[in-house]
């Protein structure tokens, strides 16, 4: 049973919170007091409840957790045993599938954090895990991943170690895009290379298509999807389910740090790399389409979140990384061939 009990719907729970707290009250991720942390936990639970109403399982299942599996047992971290070796999985961030061959868009700083952890132990693995059957089960469903492309490192809050020689394409980004593309290569439990398309059980992986942020209207409803870290357990452990923070589109802006989409809504550590999703109705009828307008990144100024506005990069800034990954020689045939082909 959650914080508010299983009998609460998202609407009733939201109503309760609005009576408890003034609507103008803003929870900043910069605040670390016990009361604020507990209130953030309540908001996350409400977000998960709202997600069930607005975001279908097919969309949520395209969102993945990105982590590093270290061959050791660490209290408070997810455990997984593969090939007779027990690993502890430390969360680096989130991401989402955009190509059926197992391509994941995430953040450069998520890749950098993962690489820094990998350097500490040569037997560690970069891993990606989907949300399957209402659970995040690293042991049963995780894949090993490789980096196909990434932008240059620019986030000074994360130390960038000297880069070893790899086959990944480094993409120059004047807008500090903070993007990286990973590809899942091997199922950790089975120990076998992935199929083409990549399968989860008997079904192909879910993928998300791209949308044009310039079509967003003022105050249009959008959703920030990802796996935030669980403050009640260990900072490196994601919560059990992906959350969907409901917010409103504010505007698209540029400054010395690059281009941004500003949205209202709670963004937490661990959300980095997760998609910013909106709902589009086809012009000639049919079911609504869920498209990605951007992805969550680390704000260069922590105070930016204090006003309740979060920062996402417009999806167009990932064009270079996505195109480079789709042309990578390690990628098998099939799937999409360009960023433009992914647009919907």
N, C-alpha and C positions, 0 to 999 in steps of 0.2 A: 504494500500500500504506500502511496506517495505522501508527500507532505500535507496535501489537502484531502486525501481520501479518494477512493475509487468512485464514489458516487457523484463527484463534481464533474460537470462538463466544463469545457474551456470557457464558454460564455459565462456560466455562473461563477467560475473561479475568477475571471477577469473582473466581474462585477464586485466580487468580494474585495479584491485588491484595491479597486477604485474607491471603495468606501473606507478602507483602512488607511490609504495614503492619498494625499492630494494629487490630482492628475498632473499637476505641473512639476511634481517632484521627479528629479532625474537621478538615476543610479549610475554612477561613474565607475568604470572598471578600474580607475586609479585608486578608489577608496578600498582599504583593506581591513576595516574594522569588522569585528565579528557580526554586528548587526547587518552591515552592508553585504557581507559575504552570504549571510543567510537569506537576505532579500534577493540577492542575485540567484541563489539556488531556487527560490520560489519562482522567479521569473523564468528560469530555464525549464522548470517543470511545466509551467504554463505554456511555454513555447512548444514543448514536445506535445502537449495536449492539443494545441491549435494546429500543429502540423498534421495530425491525423484528420482534421477537418478540411484542410486546404491543400495539402500536398499528398498525392497518391504514393503508394508503396513503390511503384515503378520508378518514381523520381528519387525517392529517398535511397533506393537500393543502388543508384548510380554514384552516390556519395561514399567516399572511402576514408579510412583513417590511415595516415602514413606514420610509420614508426621505425625504430631500430631494435632488432632482436639481439640481445647480448647473452652469451652462454653463461648465465649465472642466475641464481635465485635471489631476487630482491623483494623485500616485503613491501606491499602496497602497489606493486606493478603487476600487470597481466602476465600470466605464465603460459608457456606453450612448450610441448615436447615434440620435437621432430628428429627422426633418425636416432632415437635413443638419447638425445641431448636436450636438457631443459633450458629454455631461454626465458629471460625477462624482457618484456617489450616496453620500450619507452616511447611515448607519443612525441612526434615532431610536429604534426599538423594534420590538415585535412586535404582532400583533393576530390576530383570527380572524373569519371570516365567520359571521354568524348569520341572514342573510336572503338569498334568491336574487337580490334586486335589487342586491346588492353592498355590503351594510352590514357594517362591520367594527367590533368593539369593541376599543378600545385604552385607553391611559391619558391622563389630562389632562396629565401631565408630558411624555409623548411628544408630544402635540399642541403643548405649549408650546415644547419644544425645537425641533420642526419649524418653528413660527412664527417663533422667534427667528432661525433660519437663513434662512427665506424673506425676512425683512426686510433681510438683507444684500445681496440681489440680486433685483431685481424680476422677473427672467426665470427664477428658480428655480421648481421644481414640487414639490408634495407628492405623493409616489408610493407606491403599494402594489404588492408583487410576490408572487405565489404560488409555491409549490414545485411545479414541473411537470417530469415526465420525469426525475426524480432530479437536478434542478438548480435553482438559484435564478438565473434568467437575466433580469436587469432589462431588457436591450435587447429581448428577444423578448416578454416577458409583462407588463411593468409597466403599471399604469393610473395616470392622474392622479386625485387624490381631492379631495373637499371635506369640510369638517367640518359635520356636521348638528347635533350637540349636544355639550356638555361640561360637567363640573362646574366650580365655581369653582376658581381656582388657589390652592393652599395649600402647595406644596412650596417651602420657603424656600431650598433648595439650588440652585434654578433661578431666575434673574432673570426676572421677569415684566415685559415691556415694555408700554407703553400699548397697549390693544387697539383696532385699527381697527374701524370699523362692518362687521359681517358679518351673514349671515342665520342663523348658528348660534344655537341655543337654549342659553342658559346655565342650568344646573340647580343650584339651591341644595341642598347636601348637608351636613347637620350632622355626618355621619360622615367627612368628608374622603375621599369615595369614590375620587377620582383616576380618573375614567372619561371617555372621549370616544368618540363614534361618528362614523366616517368613512364616506363613500360613494364608491365608484369611479365615475367619470363618463366617462372617455375612455381608449381604448387608445392608449398613447403611440406605438407603432411604426406602427400603421395610421392613427392620427390621426382615428379615428372614435368617435362616442359609443357607449357600451356598449349591448348588447341587454338585454331584459327577458324572462327572467332573464339575468344576466351569464354569458357563455360563456368557457371556456378551451378553445380549439380547437373541437372539435365537441361538447363536453360542458358542461353547466351547472356552475357552481362548486359545490364541496362546502361544506356548511354544518353547523354544530354546534348541537344543542339544549341546553336548560338543565336542570339537576337541582337538587334541594333539598338543600343542605348538611346539614340536620338529619338526613337519612337516613344520613349517613356513620357507620360504626362505628369504634371505637377501633382504630388501627393498620391500617385498611383501605388497600389499595394505591391510590395516585393518581399522576398524571403531570403534570409541569410542561413544557409545550410552548412553544417559541419559538426565536428566532434570536439566540443570544449573539454578542457581538463576538469577533473573532478576534485574540487577543493576539499571535499569532505574526506577524501582518501589520500592519494598521492598526486602532487602537481603533474607528474608525468603520465598519469593514467587517464584515458578518456572516459567519459560517462558511458553508460551501457547502450544508449541509443543516440542517433544523430538528432540534433535539435533543429528546429526551423523557427527562427526569430522573425516574427511578423513586423514589418516596418513600412515606411512610406518613402518614396523617392523624393529627394530634395532638389538637387540640381547637379549638373556636371560642371567642374571648374578646373582651372589650371593654376599652378603656383610654381615656386622654385623647386618643389619636390616632384613635379610632374602633373599628370592629369588624374582627376578623381571623380568618382560618383559619390555624392553625399546622400546617405540614407539615415532615417531614424531607426532605432532598434538596438538591442543589446548584442555586442560582439565580445566574445571572451577569448582568452588564450586557448589555442587549440583550434579555433575556427579558421586560422590562416590557411588559405588555399581552397576553402570551401566556396561553392558557387553562390552568386547573387541571382536568384531565380524570379522571373515574373510570369504571369499567365496571359497568354494571347488567345483570342478567339479567331478561328479561321474566317476569312471574309465570306466564304460561301457555305458556312455551316460546318457541323462536325464537332467532335469533342474539343475542349480547350487544350492548347499546347503550352507546355512549360519550357521556357527557353532561358538561357544563361546570358545575362547582360554584363556580368563582371565577376570578379572573385575577390575574396577577403584578403587583405594584406595588413601588415603591421604599419600603424600610423607613425611617421617620424617624430611627431610631437604627441606625447601621451596625453597632454591636456586637451587634444582635439576631441576626445571622447566625453569630456566632462559636460558638454551641452546635449548629450544624448544623440549626437550625430556620428555615424560610423563612416569609415572610409573604405571604398572598394575601388579597384582599378577597372576602367572600362575594358570590355573584352577585346576591343580592337588592339590594345597594347600587347596582347599575347600573340598577335598574328605572326611575328617573326619566329617565336619559339615553336608555335604549332606547325607552321610551314616547314621549319627545319626538321622537326621530329617526323613529319609525314614523308619527308624525303630521305630519312636516315637509312643507310644501307643495311642495318640490322633488322629493319622492319619487313615482315613478310608481305606478300601481295594481298590486295583486298582492302576493304574499308574506304575511307575518304582520302583524297589526294591533295587537298588544299584547305586553307582556312575558309575561303569563299564557299567551298562545297558544304561546309558545316553550317552556314548561315541559314536561318529559316524565316 
